[in-house]
Amino acid sequence: MSAIRLLILGVLQRQQRPIHGYEIRRELELWSANQWANIAYGSIYSALNKMAQEGLVQQTSPSEEPRSKPTARIEYTITPAGQTEFARLLREYWWENKTSVDPFQIALMYMDMLPRDELLLALRNRADLTRANLRSLRYFITLKEGYPEVGRFVLENLGLMAAHVETELRWIEQTLEKVERGELP
């Protein structure tokens, strides 16, 4: 929840005006956050509601219309408590190295329990999927470079993702060669 909090509070902090949940979603889509933040866009609304209950964001009605009217949408602004939480999370993620758990690394510990032929097929398949992911990331980077409204930080983030994917691909290819030579498992 902390990552989505940081994203949402950051968008609200950057906008400095009341905005709809849909506008937050559009901003995150523009940043391709689903690629690098593992965010389900539907979770934005439940996170906003939870943060409103905690006093981190304030819900406001965009006009004098009653909230029960179907066309009235709720707008959100960041509260002083939300600004404090944003600053805390921002610094936490910049200064602390938090490792993420990749289930593949757990499965890797049991590579010797797969038949060799299946292991080779799985590694080749993983290499193909990783190459496709890398092509997709490179395409996104090229695409986003043409949009001035996309901040440079988005391109830097996608570049970091591409570097991680390139490293994983290199590892997969080297491991595949070791399995083919009989050095692994």
Backbone as numpy.savetxt, mean C-alpha at the origin, in Angstrom:
# Nx Ny Nz CAx CAy CAz Cx Cy Cz
-3.80 -1.58 10.87 -4.62 -0.39 10.87 -3.75 0.88 10.87
-2.56 0.80 11.43 -1.71 2.00 11.51 -1.35 2.54 10.13
-1.09 1.65 9.18 -0.70 2.12 7.84 -1.85 2.87 7.17
-3.05 2.33 7.25 -4.20 3.01 6.63 -4.51 4.31 7.38
-4.29 4.30 8.70 -4.46 5.54 9.47 -3.52 6.62 8.97
-2.26 6.23 8.81 -1.26 7.18 8.34 -1.64 7.73 6.97
-2.07 6.86 6.08 -2.48 7.30 4.74 -3.64 8.28 4.80
-4.69 7.91 5.52 -5.89 8.75 5.56 -5.61 10.07 6.28
-4.97 10.00 7.44 -4.67 11.22 8.17 -3.75 12.12 7.35
-2.82 11.52 6.62 -1.92 12.30 5.78 -2.65 13.01 4.66
-3.60 12.33 4.04 -4.39 12.98 2.98 -5.18 14.15 3.57
-5.80 13.92 4.72 -6.57 14.99 5.35 -5.67 16.15 5.77
-4.50 15.84 6.29 -3.54 16.88 6.69 -3.09 17.68 5.47
-2.83 16.99 4.38 -2.37 17.66 3.16 -3.46 18.54 2.56
-4.70 18.07 2.59 -5.80 18.81 1.96 -6.20 20.05 2.75
-6.15 19.98 4.06 -6.49 21.12 4.92 -7.89 21.68 4.64
-8.81 20.81 4.29 -10.20 21.22 4.07 -11.07 19.98 4.23
-12.35 20.16 4.49 -13.24 18.99 4.58 -13.32 18.27 3.23
-13.18 16.96 3.26 -13.29 16.17 2.02 -14.09 14.89 2.29
-14.68 14.38 1.24 -15.45 13.14 1.30 -14.50 11.94 1.32
-15.01 10.83 1.83 -14.25 9.59 1.79 -13.87 9.21 0.37
-14.76 9.51 -0.57 -14.49 9.21 -1.97 -13.28 10.00 -2.48
-13.14 11.25 -2.04 -11.99 12.05 -2.45 -10.69 11.47 -1.90
-10.75 10.96 -0.69 -9.58 10.29 -0.10 -9.22 9.08 -0.94
-10.22 8.30 -1.28 -9.99 7.11 -2.12 -9.38 7.49 -3.46
-9.92 8.53 -4.10 -9.37 8.96 -5.40 -7.91 9.38 -5.28
-7.58 10.08 -4.22 -6.20 10.50 -4.00 -5.29 9.28 -3.87
-5.72 8.31 -3.09 -4.92 7.10 -2.89 -4.83 6.28 -4.18
-5.88 6.27 -4.97 -5.83 5.59 -6.27 -4.84 6.29 -7.19
-4.82 7.62 -7.17 -3.87 8.38 -7.98 -2.44 8.02 -7.59
-2.22 7.76 -6.32 -0.90 7.38 -5.82 -0.60 5.90 -6.05
-1.56 5.12 -6.57 -1.43 3.66 -6.73 -1.15 2.98 -5.39
-1.81 3.45 -4.34 -1.59 2.93 -2.99 -1.92 1.44 -2.88
-2.83 0.95 -3.72 -3.12 -0.48 -3.68 -1.91 -1.30 -4.06
-0.98 -0.74 -4.81 0.23 -1.44 -5.23 1.26 -1.55 -4.11
1.38 -0.51 -3.30 2.47 -0.49 -2.33 2.02 -0.47 -0.87
0.74 -0.24 -0.62 0.29 -0.17 0.77 -0.64 -1.32 1.15
-0.91 -2.20 0.21 -1.79 -3.34 0.48 -3.10 -2.85 1.10
-3.67 -1.84 0.48 -4.88 -1.23 1.01 -6.09 -1.68 0.19
-7.12 -2.06 0.90 -8.40 -2.34 0.25 -9.18 -1.04 0.34
-9.55 -0.48 -0.79 -10.17 0.84 -0.79 -11.46 0.88 0.02
-12.16 -0.23 0.12 -13.38 -0.27 0.92 -13.10 -0.07 2.41
-11.90 -0.35 2.84 -11.57 -0.21 4.27 -11.40 1.25 4.68
-11.34 2.15 3.72 -11.19 3.58 4.02 -12.36 4.07 4.87
-13.57 3.67 4.50 -14.75 4.17 5.17 -14.86 3.64 6.60
-14.55 2.38 6.81 -14.59 1.86 8.18 -13.48 2.49 9.02
-12.33 2.74 8.42 -11.24 3.40 9.15 -11.64 4.83 9.51
-12.29 5.53 8.59 -12.75 6.90 8.87 -13.75 6.90 10.03
-14.68 5.96 10.01 -15.67 5.88 11.09 -15.01 5.59 12.43
-14.06 4.68 12.45 -13.35 4.35 13.69 -12.54 5.55 14.19
-11.86 6.23 13.27 -11.08 7.41 13.67 -11.99 8.55 14.14
-13.21 8.63 13.59 -14.16 9.64 14.06 -14.58 9.32 15.50
-14.81 8.04 15.78 -15.15 7.64 17.15 -14.02 7.94 18.13
-12.79 7.85 17.65 -11.62 8.10 18.50 -11.24 9.58 18.56
-11.94 10.42 17.81 -11.68 11.85 17.84 -10.50 12.28 16.98
-10.04 11.43 16.06 -8.92 11.78 15.19 -9.38 12.56 13.96
-10.61 12.30 13.54 -11.21 13.04 12.44 -12.59 13.48 12.89
-13.08 14.53 12.25 -14.40 15.05 12.56 -15.27 14.90 11.33
-16.46 14.36 11.53 -17.42 14.24 10.45 -18.23 15.53 10.40
-18.40 16.04 9.21 -19.23 17.23 9.04 -20.18 17.01 7.88
-21.29 17.66 7.96 -22.27 17.59 6.89 -21.93 18.70 5.89
-21.87 18.41 4.60 -21.46 19.42 3.63 -22.41 20.60 3.49
-23.61 20.47 3.99 -24.56 21.58 3.89 -25.54 21.48 5.05
-26.58 22.25 4.98 -27.58 22.23 6.04 -28.57 21.07 5.87
-28.39 20.29 4.80 -29.31 19.18 4.56 -29.20 18.15 5.68
-30.30 17.49 6.01 -30.21 16.45 7.04 -29.35 15.28 6.54
-28.61 14.67 7.44 -27.72 13.56 7.07 -28.50 12.36 6.52
-29.75 12.26 6.90 -30.53 11.10 6.46 -30.87 11.17 4.97
-30.72 12.34 4.39 -31.01 12.48 2.97 -29.96 11.72 2.17
-30.36 10.86 1.24 -29.42 9.99 0.52 -28.33 10.74 -0.24
-28.62 11.97 -0.69 -27.62 12.68 -1.48 -26.58 13.39 -0.62
-26.87 13.56 0.68 -25.93 14.25 1.57 -24.76 13.29 1.87
-23.55 13.77 1.61 -22.37 12.96 1.90 -21.63 13.57 3.07
-21.02 12.70 3.83 -20.25 13.15 4.98 -18.87 13.58 4.53
-18.43 14.70 5.07 -17.07 15.17 4.83 -16.27 14.99 6.12
-14.97 14.88 5.95 -14.09 14.63 7.09 -13.00 15.69 7.14
-12.65 16.09 8.35 -11.50 16.95 8.57 -10.66 16.32 9.68
-9.40 16.62 9.67 -8.50 16.10 10.70 -8.62 17.01 11.92
-8.64 16.41 13.10 -8.73 17.16 14.35 -7.31 17.39 14.88
-7.17 18.22 15.89 -5.84 18.36 16.51 -5.29 17.03 17.02
-6.17 16.19 17.58 -5.71 14.85 18.02 -5.26 14.02 16.81
-5.95 14.17 15.68 -5.56 13.48 14.45 -4.23 13.98 13.93
-3.99 15.28 14.04 -2.70 15.84 13.61 -1.56 15.28 14.47
-1.81 15.15 15.76 -0.81 14.58 16.67 -0.55 13.12 16.32
-1.62 12.37 16.06 -1.48 10.95 15.71 -0.75 10.80 14.37
-1.08 11.67 13.42 -0.39 11.64 12.12 1.11 11.86 12.31
1.47 12.87 13.07 2.89 13.18 13.30 3.58 12.01 14.01
2.89 11.38 14.95 3.47 10.24 15.66 3.72 9.07 14.71
2.70 8.73 13.93 2.84 7.61 12.99 3.89 7.90 11.93
3.91 9.12 11.43 4.88 9.50 10.40 6.29 9.28 10.91
6.55 9.78 12.09 7.90 9.63 12.67 8.20 8.17 13.01
7.20 7.46 13.49 7.40 6.05 13.82 7.86 5.27 12.58
7.18 5.47 11.47 7.53 4.73 10.26 8.82 5.20 9.60
9.20 6.45 9.82 10.48 6.94 9.29 11.65 6.45 10.13
11.50 6.40 11.44 12.63 6.15 12.33 12.75 4.70 12.78
11.68 3.91 12.68 11.74 2.51 13.08 11.71 1.63 11.85
12.51 0.59 11.86 12.52 -0.36 10.76 11.57 -1.50 11.10
10.42 -1.48 10.51 9.41 -2.51 10.77 9.44 -3.51 9.62
9.72 -4.74 9.95 9.73 -5.76 8.93 8.32 -6.28 8.71
8.04 -6.63 7.48 6.74 -7.21 7.17 6.93 -8.72 7.00
5.91 -9.45 7.36 5.96 -10.91 7.26 5.44 -11.31 5.89
6.27 -11.97 5.13 5.89 -12.49 3.83 5.68 -13.99 3.98
4.47 -14.48 3.78 4.20 -15.91 3.94 5.12 -16.78 3.07
5.59 -16.22 1.95 6.51 -16.98 1.10 7.78 -17.34 1.85
8.27 -16.42 2.69 9.49 -16.70 3.44 9.27 -17.85 4.42
8.07 -17.97 4.93 7.75 -19.10 5.81 7.73 -20.39 5.00
7.07 -20.35 3.85 7.01 -21.53 2.99 8.40 -21.93 2.50
9.26 -20.95 2.32 10.63 -21.22 1.87 11.36 -22.16 2.83
11.02 -22.09 4.09 11.67 -22.94 5.09 11.36 -24.42 4.86
10.35 -24.70 4.07 9.93 -26.08 3.82 10.08 -26.46 2.35
10.99 -25.80 1.65 11.15 -26.09 0.23 11.56 -27.54 0.00
12.22 -28.14 0.98 12.66 -29.53 0.83 11.51 -30.51 0.94
10.32 -30.04 1.28 9.17 -30.92 1.42 8.34 -30.98 0.14
8.73 -30.21 -0.85 8.07 -30.28 -2.16 8.87 -31.20 -3.07
8.18 -31.96 -3.91 8.92 -32.74 -4.91 9.72 -31.78 -5.80
10.90 -32.20 -6.22 11.80 -31.35 -7.01 11.12 -30.74 -8.23
10.35 -31.56 -8.97 9.66 -31.06 -10.17 8.67 -29.95 -9.81
7.94 -30.14 -8.73 6.98 -29.12 -8.32 7.70 -27.85 -7.86
8.81 -28.02 -7.13 9.59 -26.87 -6.68 10.09 -26.06 -7.87
10.59 -26.76 -8.90 11.06 -26.06 -10.09 9.92 -25.31 -10.78
8.76 -25.97 -10.90 7.60 -25.30 -11.51 7.17 -24.09 -10.69
7.16 -24.24 -9.38 6.74 -23.14 -8.51 7.71 -21.96 -8.63
9.01 -22.24 -8.66 10.00 -21.17 -8.81 9.88 -20.48 -10.16
9.68 -21.27 -11.22 9.51 -20.66 -12.55 8.25 -19.81 -12.60
7.17 -20.32 -12.00 5.93 -19.56 -11.96 6.11 -18.28 -11.16
6.79 -18.38 -10.02 7.04 -17.19 -9.19 7.89 -16.17 -9.95
8.87 -16.66 -10.71 9.71 -15.76 -11.52 8.86 -15.06 -12.58
7.97 -15.81 -13.24 7.10 -15.21 -14.25 6.19 -14.14 -13.64
5.59 -14.46 -12.49 4.70 -13.50 -11.82 5.47 -12.26 -11.36
6.69 -12.47 -10.89 7.51 -11.35 -10.42 7.93 -10.48 -11.60
8.28 -11.10 -12.73 8.61 -10.31 -13.93 7.41 -9.47 -14.37
6.22 -10.08 -14.34 5.00 -9.35 -14.72 4.76 -8.19 -13.76
4.97 -8.42 -12.48 4.81 -7.36 -11.49 5.80 -6.23 -11.75
7.03 -6.59 -12.07 8.04 -5.58 -12.36 7.68 -4.77 -13.60
7.21 -5.44 -14.65 6.77 -4.73 -15.85 5.63 -3.76 -15.52
4.70 -4.23 -14.71 3.57 -3.40 -14.31 4.05 -2.17 -13.53
4.96 -2.38 -12.60 5.49 -1.25 -11.83 6.21 -0.25 -12.72
7.03 -0.75 -13.64 7.74 0.15 -14.55 6.76 0.93 -15.42
5.68 0.26 -15.83 4.65 0.94 -16.62 3.99 2.04 -15.78
3.62 1.71 -14.53 3.02 2.71 -13.65 3.94 3.91 -13.47
5.23 3.65 -13.30 6.18 4.74 -13.11 6.19 5.63 -14.34
6.26 5.03 -15.52 6.24 5.79 -16.77 4.94 6.57 -16.91
3.83 5.92 -16.60 2.52 6.55 -16.69 2.41 7.72 -15.72
2.82 7.52 -14.49 2.68 8.56 -13.46 3.61 9.75 -13.72
4.71 9.53 -14.41 5.61 10.64 -14.72 4.94 11.69 -15.60
3.91 11.29 -16.33 3.21 12.22 -17.22 2.13 13.04 -16.54
1.92 12.81 -15.25 0.89 13.54 -14.53 1.51 14.44 -13.47
1.50 15.76 -13.69 2.12 16.67 -12.73 1.43 16.67 -11.37
0.15 16.27 -11.31 -0.54 16.27 -10.02 -0.09 15.12 -9.12
0.64 14.17 -9.70 1.20 13.08 -8.90 2.51 13.60 -8.31
2.56 13.58 -7.01 3.77 14.07 -6.34 4.97 13.21 -6.64
6.12 13.81 -6.56 7.38 13.08 -6.79 7.53 11.93 -5.80
6.95 12.09 -4.61 7.04 11.03 -3.61 6.36 9.75 -4.07
5.31 9.88 -4.89 4.65 8.68 -5.42 5.61 7.93 -6.34
6.31 8.66 -7.20 7.29 8.03 -8.10 8.42 7.40 -7.30
8.86 8.06 -6.24 9.91 7.49 -5.39 9.44 6.20 -4.75
8.19 6.19 -4.31 7.63 5.00 -3.68 7.55 3.84 -4.67
7.08 4.13 -5.87 7.01 3.09 -6.90 8.42 2.61 -7.29
9.38 3.53 -7.30 10.77 3.15 -7.58 11.32 2.23 -6.51
11.00 2.49 -5.25 11.43 1.61 -4.16 10.80 0.23 -4.31
9.52 0.20 -4.65 8.85 -1.09 -4.89 9.53 -1.85 -6.03
9.84 -1.16 -7.10 10.49 -1.81 -8.25 11.85 -2.37 -7.84
12.59 -1.63 -7.01 13.89 -2.12 -6.54 13.73 -3.39 -5.71
12.71 -3.44 -4.86 12.45 -4.64 -4.06 12.10 -5.83 -4.97
11.25 -5.56 -5.96 10.83 -6.62 -6.88 12.02 -7.12 -7.70
12.87 -6.21 -8.17 14.07 -6.61 -8.91 14.97 -7.50 -8.06
15.12 -7.16 -6.80 15.94 -7.96 -5.89 15.33 -9.34 -5.70
14.01 -9.39 -5.52 13.35 -10.69 -5.36 13.50 -11.53 -6.62
13.35 -10.91 -7.78 13.50 -11.64 -9.04 14.90 -12.22 -9.17
15.89 -11.43 -8.83 17.28 -11.90 -8.89 17.47 -13.11 -7.96
16.92 -13.03 -6.76 17.02 -14.14 -5.82 16.32 -15.38 -6.38
15.13 -15.23 -6.93 14.38 -16.37 -7.49 15.19 -17.03 -8.60
15.73 -16.21 -9.51 16.51 -16.77 -10.62 17.74 -17.53 -10.12
18.43 -16.99 -9.12 19.61 -17.66 -8.56 19.22 -18.96 -7.85
18.11 -18.92 -7.13 17.64 -20.12 -6.42 17.19 -21.17 -7.41
16.54 -20.76 -8.46 16.11 -21.69 -9.52 17.33 -22.40 -10.10
18.39 -21.66 -10.38 19.61 -22.27 -10.91 20.21 -23.28 -9.92
20.19 -22.96 -8.64 20.72 -23.88 -7.61 19.91 -25.16 -7.56
18.58 -25.04 -7.67 17.73 -26.24 -7.66 17.99 -27.06 -8.92
18.12 -26.39 -10.06 18.38 -27.10 -11.32 19.72 -27.84 -11.26
20.71 -27.25 -10.59 22.04 -27.88 -10.46 22.08 -28.94 -9.37
21.01 -29.05 -8.59 20.98 -30.02 -7.51 21.61 -29.54 -6.21
21.93 -28.26 -6.12 22.53 -27.70 -4.90 21.48 -27.44 -3.82
20.26 -27.31 -4.20 19.13 -27.10 -3.28 18.03 -28.06 -3.65
17.18 -28.44 -2.80 17.15 -28.13 -1.37 18.14 -28.98 -0.59
